[in-house]
């Protein structure tokens, strides 16, 4: 067999990648092709035989390009989506080239050590307890799933129930106390686990979406048995943070496990100025977060942390005769996440941390929050625009004074016009537009251009 031509297809991919990245500042943010156009360009019959790789890559780039959302650019404010810093993106390319299976140490020793190192760096950066274990997962959903699986196993174990062998059938009922403003990944994780959403005891939230301490105290007093309390660092709409320290104190006095959904808000702990927002977070038992949000590494890159490494390994670990497990103090990553074979996603996280350092990560988070406040200040001066939330992190909620239908119409015009892209939501019963500032490349000009686009969409001038 002839040696493959790596330069051909990789060179074509590189040229298209550079053109895309360099064009981001002026590229319309929304996709430019309709569903029908994309199906026509990318669909068709099964190819009957081989084609030249460089041709396949070139045609893929041409056909898919109009359907690519410029979410890696500075004027994408939808959901909470970061971009990819140059170091993280380059490391991610190497990850694909090396193609390491990060499940076992023996399959990729460098991948194993990189995850061990990057995990320890993040534990230190976030001020979590020394020795906290880390697992690299796909995103916030699987981070919450993993943290809650550890928690369910642990709280049931305290009652004498063997979750590993007996499962949930016949087990003592587990209560999951969570705020009304919780993220949907908590409910979905409980469905995946077989615990069910009926286990949730919803605690009232204040006007910013924060769990109330009085409500939590009442919920804890209203029942007994194995209990998990889910706190939130960063409401997906308002950015508000639950009073985590008080939650931990109350929950632990009742013998409950505390899990923190900190997909983006936990990154506030990396900033000396913002850390008071998450005061006491280190007293929780498990934490979920996303590195593809404020660390700005490519998808997919979630993390789960646990203050009880033995419980973490016991919940996730697997043994089989054909597996070559670490014989010494090497780290087998599959002992810390629900996957077996998986991508070595730690390389991009490692590179991002190395390139930014402690001060660079803090500055990235703080700059995003400052730009969110710039949004709020400027939008508050636009006729007919109301800012709905206290801007404490990177989230800004706005509505337009002619009602829900008008708010949705303005959002639709904005998304179609292309200067920016942001998502809609419902907040306290009314339609709203949600602005999330998460991208490392967003600057003041991006904010000002977006505010001008909002003004045009809202007022026609």
ABEGO torsion letter per residue (X at the ends): XBBBBAAAAAAAAAAAAAAAAAAAAABBABBABBAAAAAAAABEBBBABBBBAAAAAAAAAAAAAAABBBAABAABABEBBBBBBAAAAAAAAAAAAAGBBAABAAABAAAAAAAAAAAAAAAAAAGBBBGBBBBBBABAAAAAAAAAAAAAAAAAAAAGBBAAAAEABGBBBBBBBBBAABBAAAAAAAAAAGAEAAABBBBBBBAAGBBBAAAAAAAAAABBEBBBBBBBBGBAAAGBBBBAAAAAAAAAAAGBBBBBBAAAAAAAAABAAAAAAABGAAABABBBBBAABAAGBBOBBBBBBBABAAAAAAAABBBBAABBBBABABBBAAAABABBBBBBAAAAAAAAAAAAEAAAAAAAAAAAAAAAAAAAAAAAABBGBBBABBBABABBBBBBAAEAAAAAAAAAAAAAAGABBBBBBBBGGBBBBBBBBABAABBAAAAAAAAAAAAAAAAGX
